[in-house]
Amino acid sequence: MSVLGPYLSDGKNNDAKILNHIINTNVEDIKSYVHPGDIFVVDRGFRDSLQLLEDLGIQSKMPSFLPKGETQFQTEVANTSRLVTKVPFIGDFVQIICAVCNKYLPPLSSSCSDDDRLAQHMLQLATQENSLKTEIEESNLDKSRAVWVPVSDTDLEDFPRLTEDILRTLTCVVYQLKLCPGYIQEHLEGDEDIRVHKERSGLIRVRLQSRHVSAKQYNLWIKLNNYEILGWYCKCRSGSRIVGMCAHCAAVIWYLGYGKHRFLGALGVRDWSEYVDDASVVPPTVDSSDSDSD
């Protein structure tokens, strides 16, 4: 009938708080759909909503909690909890939803000639070594700092302009490309983390913050000429692969070859917070019985 939310994902927006918010704010006039004597079948995450439901005259059926110090439910309690979890018609509902999706929505996945070409490309790459990694390690470029100098606008002009098709071929995926705008905007401070080799043309080094560990940074290197990306290597766990690339390399290549020229300022990342509800905020309501219109 309806989809409500989305809601924030924090401790103040658990299942019970969201249900309380929906009822207290009477979202989409939801109270007109429920009546005293109705039954709500809920899981244990809704325990803080039970009093509100009771005040509305709604019966709630929820699996029982094991009393503190006990190791087993009493037979009657265990039987009742099983009745709650064995809701009739759930299988029918799922089948109906699946049938509707199959009828009216496009397939989640479909094979095409591009998939075959990508598969062959990945198999071919899998037999190759990461030549840039070898160059970095043999020349000790991951240890020496003297040869790296801050990048200038002139240096970045030599970075090849990339299309979305080229980026998909380089990364072998679409998912990583979707992460690139937000990742770069959050973890790369302009161009100050980008440096070029003082003597080796077409070699840049970037220091980028880890996506998952705030105290960790990774060095990555990209080799290029005026026309194409020749290689990449990152010190992260999966950074040496050339069947695609790690998220760090993908983000930097996306930014320098595509995003930097296409987007200004926010890199196309929108702030969606205004569209997200917060269940901890319940605005004051006016009782309709006090309205002058009556």
C-alpha positions in Angstrom: 0.0 0.0 0.0 2.8 2.4 0.8 6.5 2.7 1.5 7.5 5.0 4.4 10.9 6.6 5.0 13.8 6.2 4.5 14.8 6.7 8.1 18.2 7.4 9.6 20.4 4.4 10.6 21.3 5.0 14.2 20.4 4.0 17.7 17.5 6.5 17.7 15.9 4.9 14.7 15.4 1.2 15.5 12.3 -0.7 14.6 10.3 0.4 17.6 11.2 4.1 17.4 10.3 4.1 13.7 6.9 2.5 14.3 6.2 5.0 17.2 7.2 7.9 14.9 4.9 6.7 12.2 1.9 6.3 14.5 2.5 9.5 16.6 2.8 11.6 13.4 0.0 9.7 11.7 2.0 9.4 8.5 -0.3 9.1 5.5 -3.3 8.9 7.9 -2.2 5.5 9.0 -4.4 5.5 12.1 -7.4 5.3 9.8 -6.3 1.8 8.8 -6.1 0.3 12.3 -8.9 -0.2 14.8 -9.2 -1.4 18.3 -8.9 -5.2 18.4 -6.6 -5.4 15.4 -3.5 -7.6 15.9 0.1 -6.6 15.2 2.5 -9.5 14.8 5.9 -8.2 15.6 9.4 -9.4 16.5 11.3 -8.6 19.6 12.7 -5.4 18.2 9.3 -3.7 18.6 9.1 -4.3 22.4 9.3 -0.5 23.0 6.2 -0.1 20.9 3.9 -2.4 22.8 2.6 0.2 25.2 1.7 2.6 22.4 -0.1 -0.2 20.5 -2.0 -1.1 23.7 -3.1 2.5 24.2 -4.6 2.3 20.7 -6.4 -0.8 21.6 -4.3 -2.9 19.3 -3.2 -6.4 20.4 0.4 -7.2 19.9 1.8 -10.7 19.4 5.6 -10.9 19.9 7.9 -13.9 20.6 8.8 -14.0 24.3 12.1 -13.0 25.9 13.9 -15.6 28.0 13.7 -14.5 31.6 17.0 -13.6 33.2 18.8 -16.5 34.8 16.7 -19.1 32.8 18.1 -21.4 30.2 14.8 -22.6 28.7 11.3 -21.3 28.0 8.4 -22.9 29.8 6.4 -25.1 27.5 3.4 -22.8 27.3 5.6 -19.8 26.5 7.6 -21.7 23.9 4.4 -22.9 22.2 3.0 -19.4 22.1 6.2 -17.9 20.7 6.1 -20.6 17.9 2.6 -19.6 17.0 3.7 -16.0 16.6 6.5 -16.9 14.3 4.3 -19.2 12.2 2.2 -16.5 10.6 -0.1 -18.0 8.0 -0.1 -16.8 4.4 3.5 -15.5 4.5 4.4 -17.9 1.7 1.5 -16.7 -0.4 2.5 -13.1 0.1 6.0 -13.8 -0.9 4.9 -15.6 -4.1 2.6 -12.7 -5.0 5.4 -10.2 -4.6 7.8 -12.3 -6.7 5.1 -12.7 -9.4 4.6 -9.0 -9.6 8.3 -8.3 -9.8 8.7 -11.0 -12.5 5.9 -9.5 -14.5 6.6 -5.8 -14.3 10.3 -5.2 -13.4 13.3 -5.8 -15.7 15.6 -8.8 -14.9 18.1 -8.2 -12.2 20.8 -9.7 -14.4 21.0 -10.5 -18.1 23.8 -11.8 -20.3 25.0 -9.8 -23.3 27.9 -9.6 -25.7 29.6 -7.0 -23.5 29.6 -9.5 -20.6 31.4 -12.0 -22.8 34.0 -9.5 -23.9 34.6 -8.4 -20.4 35.0 -12.0 -19.2 37.6 -12.6 -22.0 39.4 -9.4 -21.1 39.6 -10.4 -17.4 40.9 -13.9 -18.2 43.6 -12.3 -20.4 44.6 -9.9 -17.6 44.8 -12.7 -15.0 47.9 -14.2 -16.7 49.9 -10.9 -16.6 52.1 -9.4 -13.9 51.8 -6.0 -12.4 54.8 -4.3 -14.1 54.3 -1.0 -12.3 54.6 -2.8 -8.9 57.9 -4.4 -10.1 59.2 -1.0 -11.1 58.2 0.7 -7.8 59.8 -2.0 -5.7 63.0 -2.5 -7.7 63.6 1.3 -7.9 62.7 1.8 -4.2 60.2 4.4 -5.2 58.0 3.4 -2.3 60.7 4.4 0.2 62.4 7.5 -1.3 60.6 10.8 -0.8 63.1 13.2 -2.4 62.1 12.4 -6.0 58.4 13.3 -5.5 57.3 16.9 -5.9 53.8 18.5 -5.5 51.7 18.3 -8.6 51.0 21.4 -10.7 48.1 22.2 -13.0 50.5 21.8 -15.9 51.3 18.2 -14.8 47.6 17.3 -14.5 47.0 18.5 -18.1 48.9 15.5 -19.3 46.5 13.1 -17.6 44.4 11.5 -20.3 40.7 12.3 -20.5 38.7 9.2 -19.9 35.2 8.2 -20.9 32.8 6.1 -18.9 33.3 3.2 -21.3 37.1 3.4 -20.8 36.7 3.6 -17.0 34.4 0.5 -17.0 37.1 -1.4 -19.1 39.9 -0.4 -16.7 38.0 -1.3 -13.5 36.1 -4.3 -14.9 33.2 -3.3 -12.7 30.4 -0.7 -12.4 30.0 -0.8 -8.6 33.4 0.8 -7.8 32.7 3.6 -10.2 29.6 4.5 -8.3 31.6 4.8 -5.1 34.3 7.1 -6.6 32.6 10.5 -6.3 31.8 10.2 -2.6 35.1 8.6 -1.8 37.2 11.2 -3.5 35.2 14.1 -2.1 35.6 12.7 1.4 39.2 11.6 1.4 41.2 13.7 -1.1 42.0 17.3 -0.2 42.1 18.8 -3.7 45.4 18.1 -5.4 47.6 18.4 -2.4 47.9 14.7 -1.8 49.1 14.1 -5.4 52.7 14.2 -6.4 54.7 13.6 -9.5 58.1 11.9 -10.0 60.8 14.5 -10.5 62.7 12.5 -13.1 60.3 9.9 -14.5 57.7 11.4 -16.8 54.2 10.1 -16.5 54.5 8.7 -13.0 52.4 10.1 -10.1 52.0 9.1 -6.5 48.9 9.7 -4.4 48.3 9.3 -0.7 44.8 8.4 0.0 42.8 7.7 3.2 41.6 4.1 3.8 37.9 3.7 3.3 37.5 1.6 6.4 40.3 2.5 8.9 40.5 6.2 9.8 44.1 5.9 11.0 45.4 4.3 7.9 46.6 5.8 4.6 47.8 4.1 1.4 50.3 5.2 -1.2 49.3 4.4 -4.8 51.1 5.0 -8.1 49.7 5.5 -11.6 51.7 5.4 -14.8 50.4 7.1 -17.9 51.1 8.9 -21.1 49.1 11.6 -22.9 46.7 9.0 -24.3 46.1 6.2 -21.8 46.6 4.7 -18.4 49.6 2.3 -18.5 49.5 0.8 -15.0 48.5 1.2 -11.4 49.7 -0.1 -8.1 48.5 0.5 -4.5 49.9 -0.7 -1.1 46.5 -1.9 0.1 45.7 -5.5 0.5 44.3 -5.9 -3.1 46.2 -3.1 -4.7 48.6 -5.2 -6.8 45.8 -6.7 -9.0 45.4 -5.7 -12.6 42.2 -7.6 -13.2 40.4 -4.4 -12.5 41.9 -2.4 -9.6 41.4 -1.6 -6.0 38.9 1.1 -4.9 41.7 3.6 -4.1 43.2 3.4 -7.6 39.8 3.5 -9.2 38.8 6.6 -7.3 41.9 8.5 -8.2 41.8 7.6 -11.9 38.1 8.4 -12.0 38.8 11.8 -10.5 41.8 12.8 -12.6 40.6 11.5 -15.8 36.9 12.1 -15.6 35.4 13.7 -12.5 37.8 16.7 -12.3 36.7 17.9 -15.7 33.0 17.0 -15.5 32.1 18.2 -12.0 32.8 21.4 -10.2 32.8 21.7 -6.4 30.8 18.8 -5.0 31.7 16.2 -7.7 28.0 15.5 -8.4 27.5 14.1 -4.8 24.2 15.2 -3.5 23.2 15.7 0.1 20.2 13.5 0.6 19.8 14.1 4.3 16.7 16.4 3.8 14.9 13.4 2.4 15.6 11.1 5.4 13.3 11.0 8.4 14.5 10.9 12.0 12.3 8.8 14.2 13.6 10.7 17.3 11.9 13.9 16.1 8.1 14.1 16.6 6.7 17.5 15.8 3.9 18.8 18.0 0.5 17.8 16.7 -2.9 19.5 16.9 -5.9 17.6 18.0 -8.5 17.7 15.2 -11.2 17.9 17.8 -10.0 21.4 18.8 -10.0 22.7 15.2 -12.1 25.8 14.5 -13.2 24.1 11.3 -15.4 21.8 13.3 
